[in-house]
Structure formats: structure tokens, C-alpha cells
Amino acid sequence: MSKRTYLPAAGSDWLLPFYDPFTRLLGVEVVHRQLIEQAGIRPGDRVLEIGCGTGNLSILAKRLQPTAEIIGMDPDPKALIRARRKAECAGAAMHFDQGFSEGLPYPDGSFDKVLSALMFHHLQPDAKKLALLETRRVLRSAGSLHLVDFSAGNGRPHGFLARLVHHRHGSQSDDTVIALMREAGFHEPRELAHQAHILGRITYYGADFIP
Ligand SMILES: C[S@@+](CC[C@H](N)C(=O)[O-])C[C@H]1O[C@@H](n2cnc3c(N)ncnc32)[C@H](O)[C@@H]1O
């Protein structure tokens, strides 16, 4: 089998130190907060973030719902070092695993919620299908997926910054994401909200797993 590769958070390893300051400047925490609110994480829930990068969403989720067990997962060891360091500094008892969303290193039915922020557009079309099948597999009955990402609702992103940031990513329409979720066996995949952002349109999706 060929070795899996991935597109890192900031596009290249050398840019990783700039990822947190850049996304902070662009208000990504507001996006993370909205996703966590939509997910409705309850005390004691077991939650997985796929493509957690430097851990900002996972750490925020732990801060907002301290009794939930939050696990962040990403293929990038350098991003995970940063995530672990930040969680430790924040006193957040949680852990981060290395792995790919196309082959999740967790047993069937082991999470109540799966979160994904600004990651899905990093995946090739086949990897997107596998990632959704894997997500469904690791969800418990009545568990749910909450995903936010750039979408091509209004065509390709325009503006210098958006083109610069997305030049290595494919584009995906809201309809495609929802169709892929349905194909993977999710119940009533839906768009929950969208917003205009300097980096392009951002769409929030939700989908349930009802066996
Ligand atoms: C733009 S970053 C988003 C990080 C984080 N979710 C956030 O909101 O700040 C995209 C992340 O997806 C990860 N990624 C890329 N390919 C992946 C894959 N096949 N499976 C899981 N994560 C992947 C990258 O390593 C990167 O950390």
C-alpha cells in the first residue's frame, strides 16, 4: 500500500509557527465556538476532533465542557507537539493522537461526537469518502458529526489572501459535502449556517448516525 501523505495546517512545515497567530488574527476562534455550540457537547461525552492541527478547537471544547473526554487527532507530528504543549499550559487533561481520518485508529462506536474544522478541504475526493465512512464507523448510535469548512457556495474564493491560502486545495460545494455525508450513511446531513470570511465562504454542517 502506498504511504499516506497530507497537506499540513499552514500548507508547509516551515509556516507552522505562523498558523496560530494567523488564524487568531482572522478570527477563527469565533468559528470554533460556533461549531462547539452546534455540537452541543454534554458532560461525559466522548469527542474526537479529526484534523486537529495545533489543537485550538479541541482545547476550547475541553475548556467549555471540562467533563467531556476530548481527543484530537492529526497526521502531523509537529502540529501535535504544539497541541500537547498548549493543552498542558492550559491545564487541560486531554490527549492527542497521530492518525489519518481515512483510517481512524479507534474502535467502532467509540465516540458521541466527531468534530472537524477547516480540514475537509485538505482531503482528496477519495479520502473525503473514506474519512466520512470512518467517522460514521467510530460514532455511537445517535452520535453526530459537526463539520465546518470553506466551501464554494459562491464559486471559487476571490481576493488575494483567499487565493494565496487556498492555492493548493481543491474546492468543494455545499451540495457535494452533503451528498458525500449521505453516501457514507449519515442521517439527514444538513447545512446549519454559513458566513462570508476574508478567506472565502465558510459552511457549518451537521449529520447524525442512526443505525
Ligand atoms: C487548516 S488545518 C485545521 C486545524 C484545526 N482543525 C483548526 O481548526 O485550527 C487542517 C489540518 O488537517 C490536517 N490533515 C490533512 N490531511 C489530513 C488527513 N488525511 N486526516 C486528518 N487530518 C488531516 C492537517 O495536518 C492540518 O492540521
The ligand as an ORCA input file, in Angstrom:
! r2SCAN-3c Opt
* xyz 0 1
  C      -6.220     24.104      8.328
  S      -5.736     22.882      9.481
  C      -7.070     22.932     10.652
  C      -6.594     22.608     12.036
  C      -7.654     22.750     13.127
  N      -8.775     21.873     12.911
  C      -8.116     24.177     13.266
  O      -9.305     24.434     13.092
  O      -7.276     25.042     13.561
  C      -6.053     21.356      8.607
  C      -5.483     20.143      9.320
  O      -5.897     18.974      8.631
  C      -4.856     18.045      8.770
  N      -4.999     16.974      7.773
  C      -4.576     16.971      6.498
  N      -4.847     15.777      5.932
  C      -5.438     15.023      6.878
  C      -5.944     13.695      6.915
  N      -5.877     12.915      5.842
  N      -6.505     13.237      8.051
  C      -6.577     14.036      9.151
  N      -6.109     15.303      9.176
  C      -5.553     15.787      8.063
  C      -3.584     18.845      8.610
  O      -2.445     18.179      9.126
  C      -3.957     20.111      9.375
  O      -3.512     20.063     10.703
*
